[in-house]
Structure formats: C-alpha cells, structure tokens
Amino acid sequence: MTESENSRLNIWVEKTEIHGDWKEPDTTPYSLGTAIVSPQEAKGGRDYYRALREAKVGDIVLHLLQDEYSIVGASVVDSELLTDQELPEFILDRWKPEQQEQGGYVRKLREFTRLDSPLDVKTDILSNPTYKEDLKEIRENHERLFYTTWIRKHNRRMARLC
C-alpha cells in the first residue's frame, strides 16, 4: 500500500455470499477478493450500493459471508468505480431485468488475504464487551452500518445505547 493510500484509509464491509462456483476465490475476475460487483440500484430503486461509489483506491474491504455472518478475508480496492463493464451472464442472471438494463458497478480488488480462522461477527465482535464502547462511538458517527439491525434485534442493552 502506498503512503498516499494509507493517509486516507477507509475500511468497508462487503456483505456477500458464495452463490456459485464463480464467486469462489481465485476462480474468475469477479470472485471473492478479486472484485465487487453490484447492480446500480437495488430492487425498488433503493440505493444499497452507495458505498461502492464512495470507496477509494487503497481502501480496505473486509469480506463478510452473510449466511455465516463471518469475516473470511480482506482485500484492497484497486480501481476507481467502473460503470461500463460488460458483465458475464452468470452475474446478470441474478439481477432483475431493469437492473440488467441499468448496468452495474465494479470495483477491482487486489491483495486478497483469506483469514486462517474466520471472525464470527456476532460472537467475536458484536457480543464482545471489549468492543462495546468502540461500536457505540462508530454507530453515533456513521450511518448504514451492517450490524446495527442485528444489535437492535439481539442485544437490547446495546441497542439502548444508540
């Protein structure tokens, strides 16, 4: 990582799933840790993918497998936002026709590092009292965090701190 990348470093969480062989690490140019691909809008026109527009080259991406709720690796953003990529059918098949028509967002990644022991987000981070104050401060200063809903549903004492 260059010094200029390090000076403005942000950390993002990619919520994803391994929903086909193409998403397995090191299998395609769109696999886990190689690129992040999304439609430009979610179903119903919601802007769930705003973070892809906001990320910068050099930012860190933590890869969260949403079914397991575990962080399995990390990568570095390696490209500006790409909006004119020709996407393969195995990606487009998962999107609604209007999303296919709009096209997608792509961020190339580099330096994928798989964790030897994935972090269980619920147990290792969210339910760990060591991080309680840090998580509270993060929630107070940031919006649209991937874990806010889980905290409200599963840990009422922490939810009252919001």
N, C-alpha and C positions, 0 to 999 in steps of 0.2 A: 504494500500500500504506500502510495506516495505521501510526502509531508502535506501537500495541499489537500489531498483526500482526507487525511487524518484530522485536519484542523476543523472540518465542518461535518464530522461524522454523525450520522443518524442511524438508529437501529430500527428495523422494520420486522414484522412477523408476517410471513406468508402462511395463511391457513389454506391447506390443500389436502388432497387425498391421492393415493396411488390408485387411479381408476382405470388403469390399463397398462400393458407392458411398456408402452412408450413413455410413461411417467417414471419408470424405474431409473435410478441414477445411471448415467453413462450409456443410455440406450439410444437417445435421439437428441437433436439440437433443442428439444423442448422438455427434456426430462428434469426431474427434481435436481436443483442445484446448477442447472445449465441455463435455464431461462424461466421467467414468469410470464405466463400468457393469460389474458382475460378478455372477455368482451368489453366494449367501451361502456356499456350500461348493463345493469342487472335487470332481471325481469321486472316489469312495471316501471322502467326508467330510473330506478334508484341508482345513486352514484356510489356504489360499494367499492369501486376500483380507483377512487381518487388518489389513494396512496401511490399507485403506480406512476401517476403524473407528478407527484411531489418528490419522490425519491431522486437522489442524485448519484452520479457515478462516484463510487468509493464507499457508499453507504453499505452497512451490514444487513443481511437478510437472514433471519432465523426461520427455519422451515418447520412448521407445526403441522403434524398429521392430525387433522381434526377428528377422525374417528377414534384415535388413541389418545388424543389431547396430549401429545408428547412432542417435544422438540427433538428432531433427529439429526439436525445438521445446521451448518451456516455457510453462507456464500457472500460474495461482494458484488454489488451492482457494477456492471461493466459497460453499459451503454446508456445513451440518452433514450427517452421514450420513443419507441418505434410504432408508428401507426399505419404504415403502408406495407406491412409484411404480408406476403402470400402465405396463408396458413394451411396446413395439411388437413385433409378430410377427417382424420382421427380426432382432431381438435374441434373443427367446425360442427361435426356430428353431435356434439354435446350441447350446442347452442341453439336457441330459438331462431327461426328464420330472420326476424328483424335484427337480432344480434349479429347473425352472419352477414347481413347486408351492411350494417354499420362498420363492421370490421373489428379488429381487436387491438389491444395494447400488448406490446412485448418489451421486456427488459432482459437483455442478455446478462448472464452472471458468470463469475469466474471463482476459482479457488474454493470449490465446494469441499467442505470438510464434514464427513459423517462422524457423529459422536459415537464413541465406543459404547456408552451407556446413555440412551435417550433420557431426556429430562421429562418426567411426568409433571406436567404443568400444575395439575391440581394438588398433588402431594408435595412435590419438591419446591414449589414456588408459592402458589396461592394460599395453601393451608399452613405454610411455614411461618410461625410467629416472627422469625428473624427478619422477614421482608415486609411485615405489616405496615410500618411507617413509610417505607420507601414506596410501596404500592399506593398508599393513601396519597402521598405527595404527587405521584405520577397521575393518578386519577383527577386530582384537583387542577392540574396544569395542562392536561391533554384530553382530547375528545376521541370518541370512536375506538376505544381500546378493545382488543379481542377478548379480554377476560372480565369486563365489567358485568355483563349479564350473568356469568357463572357465579361471581361473588354474590350478587344480589339473590340468586336462587339458592345457593348452598352454604353461605356463611353470613347469616343475618347480622352478626355483630360487626363484621367488616362493612357490610352494606350501609349500616347506620353511620359510618364514619364519612361517607361521601357527602 
